[in-house]
């Protein structure tokens, strides 16, 4: 799953609207999309190794829920860490449906 130019442009616009300079916004979007692609790929690869389709699908669904829970908690911790380090905090709601 690779993010298309429109999705990347939306993400970049959200960053620019929050004062991120264009070159930095491009770097952030590239790294974010790459990381998200790798995470999803890893989840799919592990589920694909299941002995049958049903086991793989159930494992994939549970893995998504576990990852979402862990990511939500990590998101909160990283935002707090950023605040303590004086890193600018940018808010942008991301909702790209594949």
Secondary structure, DSSP 8 states (H G I E B T S, - for coil): ----HHHHHHHHHHHHHTT--HHHHHHHHHHHHHHHHHHHHHHHHHHHTSSSHHHHHHHHHHHHHHHHHHHHHHHHHHHHHHHHHT------------
